[in-house]
């Protein structure tokens, strides 16, 4: 067999997580630049500066990433003197800001550290970046051989982030378990893939257990244990699983009906501009469970969705059966269902969908 490497990033979590910056970052140099979004850097700036004050590390500049995670935005950063001269990059914010900083770090050959300020996605822990065109339309996925050197999750900052991000993150993250487990069905994968499949259950269980309380605490700006556990599932566990269940650039177990449904519905005019990815994906798992005739899990997840307010019908996401008919064939050929354990059919999907119509 050929050699292969599996790289899983470490993390620090808590209301004072940034105090650990000198401990983990000094191994990679003495200077860092911060790249992020406007709101994210405003939330993190003082804590970052306090964390390096009195240490042998210094922050030499704060730079906005732009508006979209694009090659063009990364190129601007790569041509910036302070970014080129810094020993390392601190990526601060949500998925697009962090993915843009990843691109710049990759092209400049610099180590980077991630500082998620919202709990909505796994960009901080994963080794993939989602790249868009300047107009906001999807362009491609960029896969890395390496990932962040360490993740710093300040739960006080997460607790003060907009509630909608956590809500969508819960829907998207729950999907990871159901999509991975069905994609791997009937197979006996090697060690790292098997670890990813087993670990994927931790993408769902903490959210079902703690999600309702975490959402309430997010609204109250309380960095509670429940909020911390949900943030870790969304940011860290999903990122780890995403890397473990992939084989180089092959998605392998990383997709399923829920994501294929979202991307197919984006064929409908205006859908992607008016619907949040994680909310639709959280609903799409109900469709996958009905297609798979796993009624026990379906009832369990439907009850959870209802409890926290995620949709349980196509009517709730504003999609009619006539509109769904127009995009079902796109769903069947989506790359997210390439590794499904059986061939999906138009009739099979519509039969399950009609049970979720209203």
GULUMLUM-737894 format. One record per residue (C-alpha): residue number from 1; x, y, z. Coordinates in Angstrom, 1 decimal. Each point is the difference from the previous one (the first is absolute). Last residue first. Example, Ala and Ser with C-alpha at 12.3 -4.5 7.8 and 13.67 -1.06 7.14 Angstrom:
% residues 2
(pt 2,(13.7,-1.1,7.1)) (pt 1,(-1.4,-3.4,0.7)) 
//
This chain:
% residues 358
(pt 358,(-47.4,20.5,3.4)) (pt 357,(2.0,-1.8,-2.7)) (pt 356,(2.0,-2.3,2.3)) (pt 355,(-1.8,-3.3,-0.9)) (pt 354,(0.1,1.2,-3.6)) (pt 353,(3.8,0.1,0.2)) (pt 352,(0.3,-3.7,0.7)) (pt 351,(-1.9,-0.9,-3.1)) (pt 350,(1.8,2.7,-2.0)) (pt 349,(3.4,-1.4,0.9)) (pt 348,(-0.9,-3.6,-0.9)) (pt 347,(-1.7,1.1,-3.3)) (pt 346,(3.1,1.9,-1.2)) (pt 345,(2.3,-2.8,0.9)) (pt 344,(3.0,-0.4,2.3)) (pt 343,(2.5,-2.8,-0.6)) (pt 342,(1.1,-1.8,3.1)) (pt 341,(2.7,0.3,2.7)) (pt 340,(0.5,3.8,-0.8)) (pt 339,(3.6,0.8,-1.1)) (pt 338,(-0.9,2.3,-2.8)) (pt 337,(-2.7,1.7,2.1)) (pt 336,(1.8,3.2,0.8)) (pt 335,(1.3,0.2,-3.6)) (pt 334,(-3.5,0.9,-1.2)) (pt 333,(-1.4,-2.4,-2.6)) (pt 332,(-3.3,-0.8,1.8)) (pt 331,(-0.5,3.5,1.3)) (pt 330,(0.0,1.5,-3.6)) (pt 329,(-2.7,-2.5,-0.9)) (pt 328,(-2.0,1.2,2.9)) (pt 327,(0.2,3.7,-1.1)) (pt 326,(-3.3,0.6,-1.9)) (pt 325,(-2.0,-2.5,2.1)) (pt 324,(0.9,2.1,3.0)) (pt 323,(-1.7,3.0,-1.5)) (pt 322,(-3.2,-2.0,-0.6)) (pt 321,(0.2,-1.4,3.6)) (pt 320,(0.0,3.5,1.3)) (pt 319,(2.9,1.7,1.7)) (pt 318,(-0.3,2.8,2.6)) (pt 317,(2.4,-1.3,2.6)) (pt 316,(-2.9,-0.6,2.4)) (pt 315,(-2.1,-1.5,-2.8)) (pt 314,(2.7,-2.6,-0.6)) (pt 313,(-0.6,-1.3,3.5)) (pt 312,(1.7,-0.5,3.3)) (pt 311,(1.8,3.3,0.3)) (pt 310,(2.4,0.7,2.9)) (pt 309,(-1.7,1.7,3.0)) (pt 308,(1.8,-1.4,3.0)) (pt 307,(-2.6,-2.5,1.1)) (pt 306,(-1.3,-0.7,-3.4)) (pt 305,(3.4,-1.0,-1.3)) (pt 304,(0.5,-2.2,3.0)) (pt 303,(-3.4,-1.8,-0.5)) (pt 302,(0.9,-0.5,-3.7)) (pt 301,(3.4,-1.4,0.9)) (pt 300,(-1.5,-2.7,2.3)) (pt 299,(-2.9,-0.8,-2.4)) (pt 298,(2.4,-0.4,-2.9)) (pt 297,(2.5,-2.0,2.1)) (pt 296,(-2.8,-2.6,0.7)) (pt 295,(-1.3,0.2,-3.6)) (pt 294,(3.2,-1.0,-1.7)) (pt 293,(-1.8,-0.7,-3.3)) (pt 292,(3.2,1.2,-1.9)) (pt 291,(-2.0,2.4,-2.1)) (pt 290,(-1.7,1.1,3.2)) (pt 289,(3.3,0.5,1.7)) (pt 288,(1.4,2.0,-2.9)) (pt 287,(-3.1,2.3,-0.1)) (pt 286,(0.4,0.7,3.7)) (pt 285,(3.7,0.7,-0.6)) (pt 284,(-1.1,2.7,-2.4)) (pt 283,(-1.5,2.1,2.9)) (pt 282,(3.4,0.6,1.6)) (pt 281,(1.4,0.6,-3.5)) (pt 280,(-2.6,2.7,-0.5)) (pt 279,(0.9,1.7,3.3)) (pt 278,(3.8,-0.4,-0.6)) (pt 277,(-0.1,1.7,-3.4)) (pt 276,(-2.0,3.0,0.9)) (pt 275,(-2.8,0.8,-2.5)) (pt 274,(-0.8,3.3,-1.8)) (pt 273,(2.9,0.5,-2.3)) (pt 272,(0.4,-3.7,-0.7)) (pt 271,(-3.6,-0.3,-1.1)) (pt 270,(-0.1,3.0,-2.3)) (pt 269,(-1.0,-1.9,-3.1)) (pt 268,(-0.1,-3.8,0.6)) (pt 267,(3.3,-1.7,-0.8)) (pt 266,(1.0,0.6,3.6)) (pt 265,(-2.5,-2.7,0.8)) (pt 264,(2.5,-2.5,-1.5)) (pt 263,(2.8,1.3,2.2)) (pt 262,(-2.2,-0.4,3.1)) (pt 261,(-1.2,-3.4,-0.9)) (pt 260,(3.5,-1.3,-0.7)) (pt 259,(1.0,1.2,3.5)) (pt 258,(-2.8,-1.9,1.7)) (pt 257,(0.2,-3.0,-2.3)) (pt 256,(3.6,-0.9,0.9)) (pt 255,(3.6,1.1,0.1)) (pt 254,(3.3,-0.5,1.7)) (pt 253,(0.3,-3.8,-0.2)) (pt 252,(2.3,0.0,-3.1)) (pt 251,(0.7,3.7,-0.7)) (pt 250,(3.0,-1.0,-2.2)) (pt 249,(2.7,2.7,0.1)) (pt 248,(2.3,-1.9,2.3)) (pt 247,(-2.2,-2.8,1.5)) (pt 246,(-2.7,1.6,2.1)) (pt 245,(-1.6,-1.4,3.1)) (pt 244,(2.8,1.2,2.3)) (pt 243,(0.1,3.5,-1.2)) (pt 242,(-3.8,0.7,0.3)) (pt 241,(-0.1,-1.9,3.3)) (pt 240,(2.6,2.3,1.5)) (pt 239,(-1.7,3.1,-1.3)) (pt 238,(-3.4,-1.2,1.3)) (pt 237,(1.5,-0.7,3.4)) (pt 236,(1.7,3.4,0.2)) (pt 235,(-2.4,2.8,-1.0)) (pt 234,(-3.5,-1.4,0.3)) (pt 233,(0.6,-2.6,2.7)) (pt 232,(2.2,2.4,2.0)) (pt 231,(-2.5,2.8,-0.3)) (pt 230,(-2.7,-2.3,1.3)) (pt 229,(2.0,-1.1,3.0)) (pt 228,(0.9,3.6,0.8)) (pt 227,(-3.6,1.2,-0.2)) (pt 226,(-1.0,-2.8,2.4)) (pt 225,(2.8,0.9,2.4)) (pt 224,(-1.1,3.6,0.0)) (pt 223,(1.5,3.1,-1.6)) (pt 222,(-3.2,2.1,0.8)) (pt 221,(-0.9,2.6,-2.5)) (pt 220,(-3.8,-0.3,0.8)) (pt 219,(-0.8,-0.9,-3.6)) (pt 218,(2.9,-2.3,-0.1)) (pt 217,(-1.2,-1.6,3.3)) (pt 216,(-3.3,-0.7,-1.6)) (pt 215,(1.6,-1.6,-3.0)) (pt 214,(2.3,-2.1,2.2)) (pt 213,(-3.0,-1.2,2.1)) (pt 212,(-1.8,-1.3,-3.1)) (pt 211,(3.2,-1.5,-1.5)) (pt 210,(1.2,-1.9,3.1)) (pt 209,(-1.1,-3.7,-0.5)) (pt 208,(-0.9,0.1,-3.7)) (pt 207,(3.1,2.1,-0.7)) (pt 206,(2.3,-2.2,2.1)) (pt 205,(-1.2,-3.1,-1.8)) (pt 204,(0.2,1.2,-3.6)) (pt 203,(3.6,0.8,-0.9)) (pt 202,(1.2,-2.5,2.6)) (pt 201,(-1.5,-2.8,-2.1)) (pt 200,(2.6,1.0,-2.6)) (pt 199,(2.7,-1.4,2.2)) (pt 198,(-0.7,-3.6,-1.1)) (pt 197,(0.0,0.9,-3.7)) (pt 196,(3.2,2.1,0.4)) (pt 195,(1.8,-2.7,1.9)) (pt 194,(-1.0,-2.6,-2.6)) (pt 193,(1.5,2.3,-2.7)) (pt 192,(3.2,0.3,2.0)) (pt 191,(0.4,-3.7,0.6)) (pt 190,(-1.0,-1.5,-3.3)) (pt 189,(-3.6,-0.4,-1.2)) (pt 188,(-2.2,-3.1,0.3)) (pt 187,(-3.0,1.0,-2.2)) (pt 186,(-3.7,-0.9,0.2)) (pt 185,(-1.1,3.5,1.0)) (pt 184,(2.7,2.7,-0.3)) (pt 183,(-2.2,2.5,-1.9)) (pt 182,(-2.9,-0.7,2.5)) (pt 181,(2.2,0.8,3.0)) (pt 180,(1.6,3.0,-1.5)) (pt 179,(-3.3,1.7,-1.1)) (pt 178,(-1.7,-0.6,3.3)) (pt 177,(2.9,1.1,2.1)) (pt 176,(0.7,3.1,-2.1)) (pt 175,(-3.6,1.1,-0.1)) (pt 174,(0.0,0.9,3.7)) (pt 173,(2.7,2.5,-0.9)) (pt 172,(-2.0,1.9,-2.6)) (pt 171,(-3.0,0.4,2.2)) (pt 170,(2.0,1.0,3.1)) (pt 169,(2.0,2.5,-2.0)) (pt 168,(-3.1,1.7,-1.3)) (pt 167,(-1.2,0.7,3.5)) (pt 166,(3.5,1.0,1.2)) (pt 165,(0.2,2.5,-2.8)) (pt 164,(-3.5,1.4,0.5)) (pt 163,(0.7,0.8,3.6)) (pt 162,(2.4,2.9,-0.9)) (pt 161,(3.3,-0.2,1.9)) (pt 160,(0.2,1.0,3.6)) (pt 159,(0.3,-3.6,1.3)) (pt 158,(2.7,-0.8,-2.6)) (pt 157,(2.1,2.9,1.3)) (pt 156,(-0.4,-1.3,3.6)) (pt 155,(0.8,-3.5,-1.3)) (pt 154,(3.4,1.0,-1.2)) (pt 153,(1.0,-2.8,-2.4)) (pt 152,(3.7,0.0,-0.9)) (pt 151,(0.9,-2.6,-2.6)) (pt 150,(3.6,-1.2,-0.5)) (pt 149,(2.4,-0.7,-2.8)) (pt 148,(-2.7,0.5,-2.6)) (pt 147,(-0.1,-2.5,-2.8)) (pt 146,(2.4,-1.9,-2.3)) (pt 145,(-0.1,-1.9,-3.3)) (pt 144,(-2.7,2.4,-1.1)) (pt 143,(-3.1,-0.3,-2.2)) (pt 142,(-1.5,2.9,-1.9)) (pt 141,(-3.7,-0.3,-0.8)) (pt 140,(-1.4,1.8,-3.0)) (pt 139,(-1.7,3.1,-1.4)) (pt 138,(-3.3,0.7,1.7)) (pt 137,(-1.8,3.3,-0.9)) (pt 136,(0.7,3.0,2.2)) (pt 135,(0.6,2.5,-2.8)) (pt 134,(3.8,-0.1,0.7)) (pt 133,(-0.1,-3.7,-0.8)) (pt 132,(0.0,-2.4,3.0)) (pt 131,(2.5,-2.3,1.7)) (pt 130,(-0.9,-2.5,2.7)) (pt 129,(3.2,-0.9,1.8)) (pt 128,(1.0,-3.5,1.1)) (pt 127,(2.2,-1.3,2.8)) (pt 126,(-2.6,0.3,2.7)) (pt 125,(0.3,1.4,3.5)) (pt 124,(-0.8,3.7,-0.3)) (pt 123,(-2.3,-0.6,-3.0)) (pt 122,(-2.2,-2.3,2.2)) (pt 121,(-3.2,2.1,-0.2)) (pt 120,(-2.5,2.1,1.9)) (pt 119,(1.4,0.6,3.4)) (pt 118,(1.1,3.6,-0.4)) (pt 117,(3.2,1.8,1.0)) (pt 116,(2.4,-2.7,-1.3)) (pt 115,(3.6,0.7,0.7)) (pt 114,(2.3,-2.0,-2.3)) (pt 113,(3.7,-0.3,-0.1)) (pt 112,(2.2,0.2,-3.1)) (pt 111,(3.4,-1.3,-1.1)) (pt 110,(1.4,1.8,-3.0)) (pt 109,(0.8,-1.3,-3.5)) (pt 108,(-1.1,3.2,-1.7)) (pt 107,(-2.6,-1.7,-2.3)) (pt 106,(-1.3,-2.2,2.8)) (pt 105,(-0.1,2.9,2.6)) (pt 104,(-1.9,2.2,-2.5)) (pt 103,(-2.5,-2.8,-0.7)) (pt 102,(-0.5,-0.7,3.6)) (pt 101,(-0.6,3.6,0.7)) (pt 100,(-2.8,0.0,-2.6)) (pt 99,(-1.4,-3.2,1.6)) (pt 98,(0.0,1.6,3.4)) (pt 97,(-1.8,3.1,-1.2)) (pt 96,(-2.5,-2.0,-1.9)) (pt 95,(-0.7,-2.5,2.8)) (pt 94,(-0.5,2.4,2.9)) (pt 93,(2.4,2.3,1.8)) (pt 92,(3.8,0.1,0.7)) (pt 91,(2.8,-1.5,-1.9)) (pt 90,(3.3,0.7,1.7)) (pt 89,(2.9,-0.2,-2.5)) (pt 88,(3.6,-0.9,0.8)) (pt 87,(3.6,1.2,-0.4)) (pt 86,(-1.0,3.4,-1.3)) (pt 85,(1.9,1.6,-2.9)) (pt 84,(-2.4,-0.8,-2.8)) (pt 83,(-3.0,1.0,2.0)) (pt 82,(1.6,3.3,1.1)) (pt 81,(0.9,0.8,-3.6)) (pt 80,(-3.4,-0.7,-1.5)) (pt 79,(0.2,-1.9,-3.3)) (pt 78,(-1.3,-3.2,1.5)) (pt 77,(-2.9,1.9,1.5)) (pt 76,(-1.1,1.3,-3.4)) (pt 75,(0.5,-3.5,-1.5)) (pt 74,(-2.3,-1.5,2.7)) (pt 73,(-2.8,2.4,-1.0)) (pt 72,(0.4,-0.9,-3.7)) (pt 71,(0.1,-3.8,0.7)) (pt 70,(-3.3,0.5,1.7)) (pt 69,(-1.6,-0.5,3.4)) (pt 68,(-2.5,2.9,-0.3)) (pt 67,(-0.3,3.5,1.4)) (pt 66,(3.6,0.9,0.7)) (pt 65,(2.5,-1.6,2.4)) (pt 64,(0.3,3.1,2.2)) (pt 63,(3.6,0.4,1.3)) (pt 62,(1.3,0.5,3.5)) (pt 61,(3.8,0.7,0.3)) (pt 60,(3.3,-0.8,1.6)) (pt 59,(-1.2,-2.2,2.9)) (pt 58,(2.9,-0.7,2.3)) (pt 57,(1.3,-3.1,1.8)) (pt 56,(2.8,-0.1,2.6)) (pt 55,(-2.5,0.4,2.7)) (pt 54,(-0.9,3.1,2.1)) (pt 53,(-3.1,0.7,-2.0)) (pt 52,(-0.8,-3.0,-2.3)) (pt 51,(-3.3,-0.9,1.7)) (pt 50,(-1.0,3.6,0.6)) (pt 49,(0.3,0.8,-3.7)) (pt 48,(-2.2,-3.0,-0.9)) (pt 47,(-2.6,0.8,2.6)) (pt 46,(-0.1,3.6,-1.2)) (pt 45,(-0.6,-1.0,-3.6)) (pt 44,(-2.5,-2.9,0.4)) (pt 43,(-3.4,1.6,-0.3)) (pt 42,(1.1,2.8,-2.3)) (pt 41,(1.9,-2.6,-2.1)) (pt 40,(-3.2,-2.1,-0.4)) (pt 39,(-2.2,3.0,-0.8)) (pt 38,(2.3,1.2,-2.8)) (pt 37,(0.9,-3.3,-1.4)) (pt 36,(3.4,-1.7,0.4)) (pt 35,(3.7,-0.1,-0.6)) (pt 34,(2.4,0.6,3.0)) (pt 33,(3.7,0.3,-0.7)) (pt 32,(2.6,-1.9,2.1)) (pt 31,(3.6,0.5,1.1)) (pt 30,(2.3,-1.9,2.2)) (pt 29,(0.4,-3.4,-1.6)) (pt 28,(-1.6,-3.5,-0.3)) (pt 27,(0.7,-1.4,3.5)) (pt 26,(-1.3,3.2,1.5)) (pt 25,(-3.5,-0.9,-1.1)) (pt 24,(-1.1,-2.7,2.4)) (pt 23,(1.1,1.5,3.4)) (pt 22,(-0.3,3.6,-1.1)) (pt 21,(-3.7,-0.5,-1.0)) (pt 20,(-1.1,-1.7,3.2)) (pt 19,(-1.6,3.2,1.4)) (pt 18,(-2.3,-0.1,-3.0)) (pt 17,(-2.1,-2.7,1.6)) (pt 16,(-1.3,2.3,2.7)) (pt 15,(-3.7,-0.8,-0.2)) (pt 14,(0.8,-3.6,-0.8)) (pt 13,(1.4,-2.3,-2.8)) (pt 12,(3.5,-0.9,-1.1)) (pt 11,(0.4,-2.1,-3.1)) (pt 10,(2.2,-2.6,-1.7)) (pt 9,(-0.1,-0.6,-3.8)) (pt 8,(-0.2,-3.5,-1.5)) (pt 7,(2.6,-1.0,-2.6)) (pt 6,(-0.2,-3.5,-1.5)) (pt 5,(3.0,-1.1,-2.1)) (pt 4,(0.3,-2.7,-2.6)) (pt 3,(2.5,-2.6,-0.9)) (pt 2,(-0.7,-2.4,-2.9)) (pt 1,(-1.1,-3.6,0.6)) 
//
